[in-house]
Amino acid sequence: MLNDILKNKSKVFLLILLVLLLVGIRAFENQLFYDPFLVYFERDYKTLPLPEFDSIRLFFGLLFRYALNTIVSLGVIYVLFKEIELVKFASILYVIFFLILIVAFYCIIYFYADQNNLMLFYVRRFLIQPILILLFIPGFYYQKLNK
């Protein structure tokens, strides 16, 4: 195991760097992105009304954060598998998931408002956190093993 790590020093370094970038995105979320739901979900959101927000700014804030997480996640996939086809496939999946999640996010906000805060919490979580990479890496690894 240690020999494998020593042989792939640059790969390990790049993976650590990319993970640190994901951590940096999370650490500086308050400064980088417009998202009034950050503070809202830190409190007792089940009893509080939704915060005031600018829909356009919120959309672009979510898009920017999702795009940053996606770019770094695609970098992780490339470093791990060295297959551009997997990166292309994953990028298509990321776009599809973004479209589905952003529509679901705004539908929940506008049609369910204060009724479904927990569902809003989880849909937003998929938009702002790089959770999809946790699904893609094992899936791609399993696919690679079965080739």
C-alpha positions in Angstrom: 0.0 0.0 0.0 2.7 2.4 1.0 4.7 1.6 -2.2 1.6 2.4 -4.3 1.3 5.8 -2.6 4.9 6.5 -3.1 4.7 5.6 -6.8 1.7 7.9 -7.3 2.9 10.9 -5.3 1.7 13.4 -7.9 -1.8 11.8 -8.0 -2.0 11.8 -4.2 -0.9 15.4 -4.1 -3.5 16.5 -6.7 -6.2 14.6 -4.8 -5.3 16.3 -1.6 -5.2 19.7 -3.3 -8.6 19.1 -4.9 -10.1 18.0 -1.6 -8.7 21.1 0.1 -10.3 23.2 -2.7 -13.7 21.6 -1.8 -13.0 22.4 1.9 -12.1 26.0 0.9 -15.4 26.4 -0.9 -17.2 25.3 2.2 -15.1 27.3 4.6 -15.6 30.6 2.7 -19.2 30.0 1.7 -20.4 33.1 3.6 -18.0 35.4 1.7 -18.3 33.8 -1.7 -22.0 33.1 -2.2 -25.3 34.9 -1.8 -27.4 32.5 0.2 -29.8 33.7 2.9 -30.6 30.1 3.7 -27.2 29.5 5.2 -28.2 31.3 8.4 -31.8 30.1 8.2 -30.9 26.4 8.3 -28.4 27.0 11.2 -31.4 28.0 13.3 -34.6 26.2 14.2 -35.8 26.3 10.6 -38.8 24.0 11.2 -40.6 26.7 13.1 -39.3 29.9 11.3 -40.7 31.4 8.2 -38.5 31.4 5.1 -36.1 34.3 4.9 -36.4 37.1 2.5 -34.3 36.5 -0.6 -33.6 37.8 -4.1 -34.5 34.9 -6.5 -32.1 35.9 -9.3 -29.2 36.5 -6.9 -30.0 33.2 -5.1 -30.1 31.3 -8.4 -26.7 32.7 -9.6 -25.2 32.1 -6.1 -26.4 28.4 -6.2 -25.2 28.1 -9.8 -21.8 29.5 -9.0 -21.3 27.2 -6.0 -22.6 24.2 -7.9 -20.3 25.0 -10.8 -17.2 25.3 -8.5 -18.0 22.1 -6.7 -18.6 20.4 -10.1 -15.3 21.6 -11.6 -13.3 20.4 -8.6 -15.3 17.1 -8.5 -14.6 16.5 -12.2 -10.9 17.1 -11.5 -11.1 14.4 -8.8 -12.7 12.0 -11.2 -10.1 12.7 -13.8 -7.2 12.3 -11.4 -8.6 9.0 -10.1 -9.6 7.3 -13.3 -7.6 9.2 -16.1 -10.5 8.7 -18.5 -11.8 11.7 -20.3 -15.0 9.8 -21.3 -15.9 9.4 -17.6 -15.4 13.1 -17.1 -17.6 13.9 -20.0 -20.3 11.5 -18.8 -20.1 12.9 -15.2 -20.4 16.4 -16.5 -23.5 15.6 -18.4 -24.9 14.0 -15.2 -24.0 17.1 -13.2 -25.9 19.3 -15.6 -28.9 17.1 -15.6 -28.9 16.9 -11.8 -28.5 20.7 -11.5 -31.5 21.2 -13.7 -33.7 18.8 -11.7 -32.5 20.1 -8.3 -32.9 23.8 -9.1 -36.4 23.3 -10.4 -37.2 21.2 -7.4 -35.7 23.9 -5.1 -37.8 26.7 -6.5 -40.9 24.6 -6.7 -40.6 23.8 -3.0 -40.0 27.5 -2.2 -42.8 28.9 -4.2 -45.5 26.1 -3.9 -44.8 24.7 -0.5 -43.3 27.7 1.2 -43.2 27.0 5.0 -44.8 23.5 4.8 -41.8 21.5 3.5 -38.7 22.9 5.1 -37.0 19.6 5.5 -37.4 18.7 1.8 -36.0 22.2 1.0 -33.1 21.5 3.3 -32.1 18.3 1.5 -32.6 19.6 -2.1 -30.5 22.6 -1.2 -27.9 20.3 0.4 -27.4 18.5 -2.9 -27.1 21.9 -4.7 -24.5 23.4 -2.4 -22.4 20.3 -1.3 -20.4 18.0 -3.5 -22.4 15.0 -2.5 -22.7 13.6 -6.0 -19.0 12.8 -6.1 -19.6 10.3 -3.3 -22.0 8.5 -5.6 -19.9 8.8 -8.8 -16.5 7.6 -7.5 -17.8 4.2 -6.3 -20.0 3.8 -9.3 -17.2 4.5 -11.8 -14.8 2.3 -9.8 -17.3 -0.6 -9.9 -17.8 -0.1 -13.6 -14.1 -0.1 -14.2 -13.7 -3.4 -12.2 -16.4 -5.1 -14.3 -14.9 -4.1 -17.7 
